[in-house]
Amino acid sequence: MPTLFSKHIDDIVFSDIEGLVQDQYPETDLVEFKKELPSKKGQEDQNKGSGIISDYARDKLLKEIVAFANAYGGHLIVGIEETDDHPRRARSITAIPKCADLAEKFKLQIRDCIEPALSLVGVRGIAMDQDGSGVIIFRIPQSRAAPHRLKTLKECYIHTRTVARQ
């Protein structure tokens, strides 16, 4: 497992993220990649680069966070495109504009939209360019207060372990 996952979230640097892509690190039950903020079909570019988190994007990402917390914990990294094969693997970096600002907004969304509260989730924007674009990493611990739910949808979610088929 790459050192990125054992480092304190504040010590992660962009070269750690690049290493995931170079190694084509696979998604697992503890690691999930997202190319970009989720959007509804036909609305892909509406908020791109604006620093705004749509309700749809918020709910989609917070579902993942709740699912990790209700299971074994894990990492969600937004700004990494994955391959189409199984298991999916890190293919390339697709920088998210204003990643540090968005990370701060997600901290507030996590606080306001998940119950019971998930206070130990780490969220950080890791810039790769001078313009502040980069990736957002979420480190979600397994919760002892589970089950958690998303207030906006009033539903619980859980990540399940997948078994590789031979």
C-alpha positions in Angstrom: 0.0 0.0 0.0 1.4 3.4 -0.9 2.7 5.6 1.9 0.1 8.2 1.1 -2.4 6.1 3.0 -0.3 5.9 6.2 0.8 9.6 6.2 -1.0 12.2 8.2 -3.4 14.0 5.8 -1.5 17.3 6.2 1.8 15.6 5.1 0.4 14.3 1.8 2.1 16.0 -1.2 1.2 16.1 -4.9 3.9 13.6 -5.7 2.1 11.1 -3.5 -1.0 11.5 -5.7 1.2 11.2 -8.9 2.5 7.9 -7.5 -1.0 6.4 -7.4 -1.3 7.1 -11.2 2.2 5.9 -12.0 1.6 2.7 -10.1 -1.9 2.4 -11.6 -3.1 1.8 -8.0 -6.4 -0.1 -7.9 -9.7 0.9 -6.3 -10.5 -1.3 -3.4 -13.1 -1.5 -0.6 -10.9 1.1 1.1 -10.0 3.4 -1.9 -12.4 5.1 -4.3 -11.4 7.5 -7.2 -13.7 10.1 -8.8 -12.7 11.9 -11.9 -14.6 15.1 -11.0 -17.4 16.4 -8.9 -20.5 14.4 -9.9 -23.1 16.1 -12.0 -26.4 15.3 -13.6 -26.4 14.4 -17.2 -26.6 17.5 -19.3 -25.3 19.7 -16.5 -21.7 18.7 -16.6 -20.2 22.2 -17.2 -22.7 24.3 -15.3 -20.6 24.8 -12.1 -17.2 23.6 -13.4 -14.5 25.8 -12.0 -17.0 28.0 -10.1 -16.2 26.7 -6.7 -19.8 25.8 -6.2 -20.9 22.4 -4.9 -24.3 21.5 -6.4 -26.7 19.6 -4.2 -26.3 16.6 -6.5 -22.5 16.6 -6.2 -22.8 17.1 -2.4 -25.2 14.2 -2.0 -23.2 11.8 -4.3 -19.9 12.4 -2.5 -21.4 12.4 1.0 -23.1 9.0 0.3 -19.6 7.6 -0.3 -18.3 9.2 2.9 -21.2 7.8 4.9 -20.7 4.4 3.3 -17.0 4.3 4.3 -17.7 5.4 7.8 -20.4 2.8 8.2 -18.1 0.1 7.0 -14.3 -0.1 7.4 -13.3 3.5 6.7 -11.3 4.5 3.6 -10.1 7.1 1.2 -12.1 9.0 -1.5 -9.9 11.0 -3.9 -11.6 13.4 -6.3 -9.6 14.4 -9.4 -8.3 10.9 -10.5 -9.7 9.3 -13.5 -9.9 5.5 -13.3 -9.6 2.8 -16.0 -12.6 0.9 -17.3 -11.3 -2.5 -16.4 -11.9 -4.4 -13.1 -10.6 -3.6 -10.6 -10.6 0.0 -11.7 -7.2 1.6 -11.4 -5.8 5.2 -11.3 -5.4 6.3 -14.9 -4.7 10.0 -14.8 -5.1 13.2 -12.8 -8.0 15.5 -13.8 -7.3 18.6 -11.8 -10.3 20.1 -9.9 -10.3 23.9 -9.9 -10.0 25.6 -6.5 -9.5 22.3 -4.8 -8.5 23.8 -1.4 -11.6 26.0 -1.4 -13.8 23.1 -2.3 -12.2 20.9 0.4 -13.1 23.6 3.0 -16.7 23.7 1.7 -16.9 19.9 1.9 -15.8 20.0 5.6 -18.9 22.2 6.3 -21.1 19.9 4.2 -19.9 16.9 6.2 -20.6 18.7 9.4 -24.1 19.9 8.4 -25.4 17.0 6.3 -24.4 13.8 8.1 -25.9 12.4 11.3 -24.8 11.5 13.8 -21.8 13.8 13.2 -18.6 12.5 11.7 -16.0 14.7 13.3 -12.9 12.8 12.4 -13.1 12.9 8.6 -10.0 14.5 7.1 -10.5 16.6 4.0 -7.7 18.4 2.1 -7.2 20.0 -1.3 -3.8 19.2 -2.7 -2.9 21.7 -5.4 -0.7 20.8 -8.4 -0.7 24.1 -10.1 -0.2 27.8 -9.2 -3.9 28.4 -10.0 -4.9 26.1 -7.1 -6.2 23.2 -9.2 -5.5 19.7 -7.9 -7.2 16.9 -6.1 -9.4 16.6 -3.0 -8.7 13.8 -0.7 -11.1 12.6 2.0 -9.8 10.3 4.7 -12.8 8.6 6.5 -12.2 6.5 9.6 -14.4 3.6 10.5 -17.0 5.0 12.9 -17.9 3.7 16.3 -21.1 5.8 16.2 -22.4 4.0 13.0 -24.8 3.8 11.4 -24.6 7.3 9.9 -27.0 8.7 7.4 -27.2 11.5 5.0 -29.7 14.1 6.4 -30.7 15.4 2.9 -31.9 12.0 1.7 -32.5 10.3 5.1 -30.8 7.2 4.0 -27.9 5.1 5.3 -25.2 3.6 3.0 -22.4 1.0 3.5 -19.4 0.0 1.5 -19.3 -3.8 1.0 -16.3 -5.9 0.4 -16.0 -7.2 -3.1 -14.5 -10.5 -3.9 -12.3 -10.8 -6.9 -13.4 -13.4 -9.4 -10.8 -15.8 -10.8 
